[in-house]
Amino acid sequence: MIPYFKEFQYLQKNPLASFTEIASALGITDKTAKAHYNILVSEGYIGKKVGNKAGLESVQARICVDSIGLKTYSVFVESNKLSNIKFLEKLADFHNFTSYRNRVIGSRQGLFLQFNIPQSAYRYLEDLFTELMKLNIIDSFNTLPSLDYHHSNFPDFTFYDNDKGEWVWQIEDGKINLGSWFKHFLTMSFENNYQPHQCKNVMEKLTEIDLLLLRQLTKDAREFSKIELANKFSVSPATITRRIKFLNDNVIKEYRLGYRRAKVQFVDLIMFRAYCSDEVKFKLYKLLHDSPVPFDSGFVLLEDGFLWRLNLPPVYTSAFSNLLWGICDKLEYYHLDHIHSMLYWFYHKNFDTETKSWKAGKEEVFDQPIEWVEKNITQIL
């Protein structure tokens, strides 16, 4: 059972709420709201503990990468050798443009990686993985051809029974039945006129303070107050307020509460890679937009199908697998590893504020990583 569940629910939907706002919404005092929050942090429900400090990464900003001239490229790397995967994880940590990595386990083993880089630098990224194949560090790699259509949402704990400690979405007579949610998909007409998700490019307006703030906000948006940030970056509080507003209006698409899933209920971190018709993928995209699932979800349209990452309670995994199996030409299922996943903070040193450009040439994307590989390859020989 999650303690102070109403406050936890409120923070899930309003992750940056002040204690005064929480208190007003829940009918409690500011002091009580703060005390309840501190307990949620200290007991490990919110954020994570590093060393003796709890609550780190309690709220993280998610960036609309095309607003700053970047594009997300997803790469699935295969290797049956765990030692090679561990080596690749270190390489991902070294690479300046890695945004996410996670081990893939099951019948196919490897690493799922995402990079936020300028489109012009993609060829260097592809060269990097081609070179890793030549060095026998990986067996193969596959870049997923992403379109500019994607949908994501965080968990909606309205559908969580805190007394029972389980999700109750689409439960009928004690069993999961996705039919009532999915019936809209079956009856909707197919219209391939959806507008892709795009943000206005404000790269030319980025300042040094913006870059430092993006670094901090993607790390933990609740760690410091605006006054503390002003002192940290040697600027006025008014400057911090003005630049955060600029980032919220143009670059940051959402803030998410970081919580420990294992403390709430054990979940499977899975990914579906589907091959299907345009009709199926666009109708499913519209369904998720109109009727989001209440779980942590990330859905991306590909040229030949879609990629869907889900944090699902195990009892829902089978239901979603069978549903998608029935509408796709081919369905690949990947089990991802919670423990070894890594979501990287924004790396502010990648951008040159004088030239208003990314430091994403051959040297940064290919040469430096390969030099690191050659220097450290004895670790796996």
C-alpha positions in Angstrom: 0.0 0.0 0.0 1.3 3.4 -1.0 1.2 5.8 2.1 -0.5 9.1 1.6 -2.0 7.9 -1.6 -4.0 11.0 -2.4 -0.8 13.1 -2.3 1.0 10.6 -4.4 -1.8 10.7 -7.0 -1.8 14.5 -7.0 1.9 14.7 -7.5 1.7 12.1 -10.4 -0.5 14.6 -12.2 1.1 17.8 -10.9 4.8 16.9 -10.3 6.0 20.5 -9.7 3.2 21.5 -7.3 4.3 23.5 -4.3 3.4 22.3 -0.8 0.9 25.1 -0.6 -0.8 23.9 -3.8 -0.8 20.3 -2.6 -2.3 21.4 0.8 -5.0 23.5 -0.9 -6.0 20.6 -3.2 -6.1 18.0 -0.5 -7.5 20.1 2.4 -4.4 19.8 4.6 -1.8 22.2 5.9 1.5 23.1 4.1 3.4 21.5 6.9 1.5 18.2 6.6 1.9 18.2 2.8 5.6 18.6 3.2 5.8 15.9 5.9 3.9 13.4 3.8 6.1 14.2 0.8 9.3 13.6 2.9 7.9 10.2 4.0 7.2 9.2 0.4 10.8 10.2 -0.5 12.5 8.6 2.5 10.6 5.3 2.1 11.6 5.1 -1.6 8.2 5.7 -3.3 9.4 8.9 -5.0 12.8 9.3 -6.6 15.7 7.1 -6.0 18.5 6.9 -3.4 22.1 7.5 -4.3 24.5 7.1 -1.4 22.9 8.7 1.7 20.8 11.1 -0.3 17.2 10.0 -1.1 14.7 11.5 -3.6 17.1 12.1 -6.4 15.4 12.3 -9.9 12.1 12.8 -8.2 10.8 14.9 -11.1 12.4 14.9 -14.5 11.7 17.1 -17.5 11.1 15.5 -20.9 12.4 17.5 -23.9 10.7 17.9 -27.3 14.0 17.2 -29.1 13.0 18.7 -32.5 12.5 22.1 -30.8 16.3 22.2 -30.4 17.3 20.8 -33.8 17.7 17.1 -32.7 16.1 13.8 -33.8 15.8 10.6 -31.8 17.3 7.5 -33.4 16.6 4.1 -32.0 19.1 1.3 -32.5 18.7 -2.4 -31.5 22.1 -4.1 -31.2 22.4 -7.9 -30.9 25.1 -9.8 -29.1 24.9 -13.1 -27.3 27.9 -12.2 -25.1 27.0 -10.5 -21.8 30.5 -9.2 -21.5 30.1 -7.4 -24.8 26.8 -5.8 -23.8 28.4 -4.6 -20.5 31.2 -3.0 -22.7 28.6 -1.4 -24.9 26.8 0.1 -21.9 30.1 1.8 -20.9 30.4 3.1 -24.5 26.9 4.4 -24.3 27.8 6.2 -21.0 30.8 7.7 -22.8 29.0 8.8 -26.0 27.8 12.4 -25.7 24.5 11.9 -27.5 23.1 8.8 -25.8 19.7 9.5 -24.4 18.6 6.0 -23.2 19.8 2.4 -23.0 18.4 -0.9 -21.8 19.3 -4.5 -22.0 17.1 -6.8 -24.1 16.7 -10.3 -22.8 14.9 -13.3 -24.0 15.3 -15.3 -27.2 17.2 -12.3 -28.7 19.8 -10.7 -26.5 21.3 -7.3 -26.9 21.0 -3.6 -26.2 18.3 -1.1 -27.1 19.7 2.4 -27.5 18.4 5.8 -28.3 20.4 8.9 -29.4 19.3 12.5 -29.7 21.5 13.9 -32.5 21.1 16.3 -35.5 19.8 14.5 -38.6 23.0 15.4 -40.4 25.0 13.4 -37.9 23.1 10.1 -38.3 25.6 8.8 -40.9 28.4 8.9 -38.3 26.3 7.0 -35.9 25.6 4.3 -38.5 29.3 4.2 -39.2 30.0 3.7 -35.5 27.9 0.6 -35.3 29.2 -0.8 -38.6 32.7 -0.5 -37.1 31.6 -2.2 -33.9 30.5 -5.1 -36.1 33.9 -5.3 -37.8 35.5 -5.4 -34.4 33.2 -8.3 -33.4 31.8 -6.4 -30.5 28.3 -6.8 -31.8 26.7 -9.4 -34.1 24.3 -7.0 -35.8 22.4 -3.8 -35.4 19.1 -2.4 -36.7 18.2 1.2 -36.8 14.4 1.7 -36.5 13.1 4.2 -39.1 11.1 6.5 -36.9 8.4 8.9 -38.2 7.5 12.2 -36.4 4.4 10.6 -34.9 4.7 9.6 -31.2 2.5 9.4 -28.1 3.6 8.9 -24.5 1.8 9.0 -21.2 2.6 8.4 -17.6 0.6 6.1 -15.2 -2.9 7.2 -14.2 -3.3 5.9 -10.6 -7.0 6.5 -10.8 -7.1 2.9 -12.0 -5.0 1.6 -9.1 -6.6 0.0 -6.1 -4.3 1.1 -3.3 -5.9 -1.2 -0.7 -5.4 -4.3 -2.9 -2.1 -3.1 -4.4 -3.1 -3.8 -8.0 -4.3 -2.2 -11.2 -8.1 -2.5 -11.9 -8.3 -1.1 -15.5 -10.4 -3.1 -17.9 -11.2 -5.8 -15.2 -14.5 -7.6 -15.7 -15.5 -10.4 -13.4 -12.0 -10.6 -12.1 -10.5 -11.0 -15.5 -8.8 -8.6 -17.9 -10.9 -7.8 -21.0 -9.5 -5.1 -23.3 -12.6 -5.4 -25.5 -14.4 -2.2 -24.3 -11.2 -0.2 -24.7 -10.3 -1.7 -28.1 -13.8 -1.5 -29.7 -13.2 2.1 -30.8 -10.2 0.8 -32.9 -12.5 -1.7 -34.6 -15.2 0.9 -35.5 -13.1 4.0 -36.4 -12.6 4.9 -40.0 -9.1 5.1 -41.4 -7.9 8.6 -42.2 -4.2 9.1 -42.9 -4.4 12.8 -42.3 -3.0 13.0 -38.8 -0.5 15.8 -38.2 2.9 14.7 -36.9 4.1 15.9 -33.5 6.4 18.8 -34.2 7.7 21.6 -32.1 8.9 25.0 -33.3 12.6 25.1 -33.6 14.1 27.6 -31.1 17.7 26.4 -31.3 18.8 29.9 -32.3 17.5 31.3 -29.1 19.3 29.0 -26.7 21.5 30.7 -24.1 24.2 29.3 -21.8 21.7 29.5 -18.9 19.1 27.6 -20.9 21.6 24.7 -21.4 22.5 24.6 -17.7 18.8 24.7 -16.8 18.0 21.8 -19.2 20.7 19.8 -17.6 19.3 20.4 -14.1 15.6 20.0 -15.1 16.2 16.7 -16.8 18.2 15.5 -13.8 15.7 16.7 -11.1 13.4 19.6 -11.4 12.5 19.7 -7.7 16.1 19.5 -6.4 16.7 23.3 -6.2 14.4 26.3 -5.8 14.7 29.2 -8.3 16.7 31.2 -5.8 19.1 28.3 -5.3 19.4 27.9 -9.1 20.1 31.7 -9.4 22.9 31.4 -6.8 24.2 28.2 -8.4 24.5 29.8 -11.9 25.4 33.3 -10.7 22.4 35.1 -12.2 19.3 36.9 -10.8 16.2 34.9 -9.8 14.3 37.0 -12.4 16.5 35.5 -15.1 15.9 32.0 -13.9 12.2 32.6 -13.9 12.2 34.1 -17.4 14.4 31.4 -18.9 12.4 28.5 -17.3 9.3 30.0 -18.7 10.9 30.1 -22.2 11.9 26.4 -21.8 8.5 25.4 -20.5 6.8 27.2 -23.4 9.1 26.0 -26.2 11.4 23.0 -25.3 10.0 21.0 -22.4 7.0 18.9 -23.3 6.2 17.5 -19.8 7.5 16.8 -16.3 7.3 13.3 -14.9 7.2 12.1 -11.3 9.9 9.5 -10.7 8.7 6.7 -8.6 9.9 3.2 -7.8 7.6 0.8 -9.7 8.7 -2.2 -7.6 7.4 -0.4 -4.5 4.0 0.0 -6.1 3.6 -3.2 -8.0 6.0 -5.4 -9.9 5.8 -4.7 -13.7 7.2 -6.1 -16.9 9.1 -3.6 -19.0 8.3 -4.7 -22.5 8.6 -3.5 -26.0 6.6 -4.5 -29.1 8.1 -4.0 -32.5 5.3 -4.5 -34.9 5.1 -4.7 -38.7 1.7 -3.7 -40.0 -0.3 -1.7 -42.5 -0.7 2.1 -42.4 -4.3 1.6 -41.4 -3.5 -0.4 -38.3 -0.7 1.8 -37.1 -2.5 5.1 -37.6 -5.7 3.8 -36.0 -3.8 2.5 -33.0 -2.0 5.9 -32.8 -5.4 7.6 -32.7 -6.8 5.2 -30.2 -3.9 5.9 -27.8 -4.3 9.6 -28.3 -8.0 9.5 -27.6 -8.0 6.8 -24.9 -4.6 6.5 -23.4 -3.7 3.3 -21.4 -3.1 4.1 -17.7 0.4 2.7 -17.7 3.8 4.2 -18.5 3.8 4.0 -22.3 5.8 5.3 -25.3 4.4 4.7 -28.8 6.3 5.7 -32.0 5.2 5.2 -35.6 7.8 3.6 -37.9 7.8 3.5 -41.6 6.7 -0.1 -41.6 4.8 -0.4 -38.3 5.3 0.8 -34.8 7.4 0.6 -31.6 5.5 0.4 -28.3 7.2 0.4 -24.9 5.1 -0.4 -21.9 5.5 -0.8 -18.2 2.8 -3.5 -17.6 1.8 -5.5 -14.6 2.5 -9.1 -15.7 -1.3 -10.0 -15.8 -1.7 -7.4 -18.6 1.2 -8.5 -20.7 -0.6 -11.5 -22.2 -3.7 -9.5 -23.0 -1.8 -6.8 -24.9 0.4 -9.4 -26.7 -2.6 -11.3 -28.0 -4.4 -8.2 -29.0 -1.5 -6.9 -31.1 -0.8 -10.3 -32.5 -4.2 -10.3 -34.0 -3.9 -7.1 -35.9 -0.3 -7.1 -37.0 1.4 -8.9 -39.9 4.4 -9.6 -37.7 5.0 -8.9 -34.0 8.3 -9.0 -32.2 8.3 -9.0 -28.4 11.2 -7.8 -26.3 11.7 -8.1 -22.6 13.7 -5.2 -21.2 15.8 -5.2 -18.0 14.6 -2.7 -15.3 17.8 -2.9 -13.3 20.3 -2.0 -16.0 18.3 0.7 -17.8 19.6 4.2 -18.0 17.9 7.5 -18.9 20.5 10.1 -19.5 20.3 13.8 -18.5 20.6 16.5 -21.1 24.3 17.1 -21.8 24.8 20.9 -22.1 28.3 20.8 -23.4 27.1 19.4 -26.8 25.9 22.8 -27.9 27.9 25.8 -29.0 26.0 29.0 -28.1 28.2 31.2 -30.2 27.6 29.4 -33.5 24.2 28.2 -32.4 25.1 24.7 -33.5 25.6 21.2 -32.1 29.0 19.7 -31.7 28.0 16.6 -33.6 30.5 16.1 -36.4 32.4 13.0 -37.2 34.9 13.6 -34.4 32.2 13.7 -31.6 29.8 11.0 -33.0 32.3 8.5 -34.4 36.1 9.3 -33.9 36.0 9.9 -30.1 33.8 6.8 -29.3 36.0 4.6 -31.5 39.1 5.9 -29.8 37.5 5.0 -26.5 36.7 1.5 -27.8 40.3 0.9 -29.0 41.7 2.1 -25.7 39.3 -0.2 -23.6 38.7 -3.2 -25.8 41.0 -5.3 -23.7 38.2 -5.5 -21.2 36.4 -8.0 -23.3 39.3 -9.8 -25.0 
